[in-house]
């Protein structure tokens, strides 16, 4: 895997869903990247959304990373990149 796209989020399901749809509809081969959603103050609704889209777009690797408590986008990004498997990390 070449690229890990880390998306920090906090209770914004509609914007996150738009972002994820955009990522999976690009022209880059799905096997060359993964999508990591780092959910600041972990939310069941966000987890369900990522799991649902992971089932819909089976060719894409989507990972949900719950971040306990609310620490802000930097902490969520940090936790997300720690889970990354790509050689390149994109935020």
Secondary structure, DSSP 8 states (H G I E B T S, - for coil): --EEEEEEESS-HHHHHHHHHHHHTSSS-GGGEEEEEEEET--HHHHHHHHHHHHHSTTSEEEEEEE-S---HHHHHHHHHHT--SSEEE-
